[in-house]
Amino acid sequence: YQQQHMQHAPPMPHMPPNHHYHHQHHGQQPPDKKHKGNVESYPVKKYRPSSSSFNVIDAFQRYTKTHRMTDAFFTVVTPPGRGATPSSPIVFSIVINGQGLSWGRGKCKDTAINNACKAAFALVAAHGYEYELNEDCLMTEPMEILSSLPPPPPPPPPPPPL
């Protein structure tokens, strides 16, 4: 029991995870966090939220495991600012089979992912997984880009006459 229990413990922070017992992925071992072309992405089954208050993430992980959705990822939306609002600047999507399923935004990564999970459950109408949606749970891909640049300054006044 102890050996089996230790197998499923999350990896220690700043230590490389041990993938020797995960050989059902046809030789491709995704790391806990990967940057595909500098894109932040996490395998759903390995993601650990910062707090247990993100119960929708946990429910989505159980759902994807039950339905054998082994290629599900939480991926940051690019370019930066796409889909963001001033109050919810971080945007993540749920990607399955390389396709975006749902999107969520929030003040932090876990809130954004939690909102993407709520939107995914609403899209698939999963019985027993009904969560209240908010304006940050997106069921269509956001295209608008929130610019972090301030508006341009007004033009300088004309030079004084000579």
C-alpha positions as CSV (number, residue, x, y, z in Angstrom):
1,Y,0.0,0.0,0.0
2,Q,2.7,2.5,0.9
3,Q,4.5,2.0,-2.4
4,Q,1.3,2.5,-4.3
5,H,0.4,5.5,-2.2
6,M,3.8,7.1,-2.9
7,Q,3.5,6.6,-6.6
8,H,0.6,9.1,-6.8
9,A,2.0,11.7,-4.5
10,P,2.7,15.0,-6.3
11,P,6.3,15.7,-7.1
12,M,8.3,17.7,-4.7
13,P,8.7,21.4,-5.6
14,H,11.7,22.1,-7.8
15,M,12.4,18.4,-8.2
16,P,12.0,16.7,-11.6
17,P,9.0,14.4,-11.5
18,N,9.5,10.6,-11.8
19,H,7.8,9.4,-15.0
20,H,9.2,5.8,-14.9
21,Y,5.8,4.3,-13.9
22,H,3.8,6.1,-16.7
23,H,4.5,4.1,-19.8
24,Q,1.0,4.1,-21.4
25,H,1.6,7.2,-23.4
26,H,3.3,5.6,-26.4
27,G,6.7,6.8,-25.2
28,Q,5.8,10.4,-24.9
29,Q,6.2,11.6,-21.3
30,P,4.8,15.2,-20.9
31,P,6.5,17.0,-18.1
32,D,4.3,18.6,-15.4
33,K,4.8,22.0,-17.0
34,K,5.9,22.4,-20.5
35,H,6.5,25.4,-22.7
36,K,5.6,24.5,-26.3
37,G,7.3,27.3,-28.2
38,N,7.2,29.4,-24.9
39,V,3.5,28.6,-24.3
40,E,2.7,27.6,-20.7
41,S,0.8,24.3,-20.7
42,Y,0.0,21.7,-18.1
43,P,-1.4,18.2,-18.5
44,V,-4.8,18.2,-16.8
45,K,-4.1,14.9,-14.9
46,K,-0.9,16.3,-13.3
47,Y,-2.0,19.8,-12.5
48,R,-2.1,20.7,-8.8
49,P,-4.0,24.0,-7.9
50,S,-2.5,26.2,-5.2
51,S,-5.5,25.6,-2.9
52,S,-8.3,23.0,-2.4
53,S,-10.8,25.8,-2.9
54,F,-10.5,25.2,-6.7
55,N,-12.8,22.2,-6.5
56,V,-14.0,22.5,-10.1
57,I,-10.4,21.8,-11.3
58,D,-10.4,18.6,-9.2
59,A,-13.8,17.6,-10.6
60,F,-12.6,18.2,-14.1
61,Q,-9.5,16.0,-13.5
62,R,-11.7,13.2,-12.3
63,Y,-14.0,13.6,-15.3
64,T,-11.2,13.5,-17.8
65,K,-9.7,10.5,-16.1
66,T,-13.1,8.6,-16.1
67,H,-13.6,9.4,-19.8
68,R,-10.0,8.6,-20.6
69,M,-9.2,12.1,-22.0
70,T,-5.4,11.6,-21.5
71,D,-4.4,14.4,-23.9
72,A,-6.2,17.2,-22.1
73,F,-4.1,20.3,-21.2
74,F,-4.6,23.6,-19.4
75,T,-2.8,26.1,-21.8
76,V,-2.3,29.8,-21.5
77,V,-3.9,31.8,-24.2
78,T,-1.6,33.7,-26.6
79,P,-0.9,36.4,-27.5
80,P,-0.8,37.8,-23.9
81,G,-3.9,39.9,-23.3
82,R,-6.2,37.9,-25.7
83,G,-9.5,37.5,-23.9
84,A,-8.3,39.4,-20.8
85,T,-10.1,42.1,-18.9
86,P,-8.5,44.6,-16.5
87,S,-10.0,42.7,-13.6
88,S,-9.1,39.2,-15.0
89,P,-5.8,39.5,-16.9
90,I,-4.9,35.8,-17.0
91,V,-6.6,33.6,-19.6
92,F,-6.3,29.8,-19.9
93,S,-7.9,27.3,-22.3
94,I,-8.7,23.6,-22.0
95,V,-7.2,21.9,-25.0
96,I,-8.2,18.3,-25.9
97,N,-6.9,16.6,-29.1
98,G,-5.2,19.9,-30.0
99,Q,-8.5,21.7,-30.1
100,G,-9.6,24.5,-27.7
101,L,-12.7,23.4,-25.7
102,S,-13.3,26.2,-23.3
103,W,-11.6,29.3,-21.9
104,G,-11.5,31.0,-18.5
105,R,-10.0,34.1,-17.1
106,G,-9.1,35.3,-13.7
107,K,-6.7,37.3,-11.5
108,C,-4.5,34.2,-11.0
109,K,-3.8,31.0,-13.0
110,D,-5.9,28.8,-10.8
111,T,-9.0,31.1,-11.0
112,A,-8.6,31.2,-14.8
113,I,-8.3,27.4,-15.1
114,N,-11.2,26.9,-12.6
115,N,-13.4,29.1,-14.8
116,A,-12.4,27.2,-18.0
117,C,-13.4,24.0,-16.2
118,K,-16.8,25.5,-15.4
119,A,-17.3,26.5,-19.0
120,A,-16.2,23.0,-20.2
121,F,-18.8,21.3,-18.0
122,A,-21.5,23.6,-19.3
123,L,-20.5,22.9,-22.9
124,V,-20.6,19.1,-22.5
125,A,-23.7,19.3,-20.2
126,A,-22.1,16.8,-17.9
127,H,-24.8,15.4,-15.5
128,G,-23.9,16.0,-11.9
129,Y,-21.3,18.7,-12.8
130,E,-23.5,21.8,-12.9
131,Y,-21.6,24.9,-11.8
132,E,-22.6,28.5,-11.8
133,L,-21.1,30.3,-14.7
134,N,-19.8,33.9,-14.5
135,E,-18.5,36.4,-17.1
136,D,-15.1,34.8,-16.9
137,C,-16.3,31.4,-18.0
138,L,-15.9,31.4,-21.8
139,M,-17.5,28.8,-24.1
140,T,-16.3,30.5,-27.3
141,E,-12.7,31.4,-28.0
142,P,-11.9,35.0,-27.1
143,M,-10.4,37.0,-29.9
144,E,-10.3,40.6,-28.6
145,I,-6.9,41.7,-27.2
146,L,-6.7,43.8,-24.1
147,S,-3.8,46.2,-24.7
148,S,-1.7,46.9,-21.7
149,L,-0.3,50.0,-23.4
150,P,-1.6,53.3,-22.1
151,P,-3.3,55.6,-24.7
152,P,-0.9,57.6,-26.7
153,P,0.0,61.0,-25.3
154,P,-1.6,64.1,-26.9
155,P,0.3,65.7,-29.7
156,P,2.8,68.4,-28.5
157,P,1.5,72.0,-28.7
158,P,2.6,73.9,-31.8
159,P,5.8,75.9,-31.4
160,P,5.4,79.5,-30.4
161,P,5.5,82.0,-33.3
162,L,8.9,83.7,-33.9
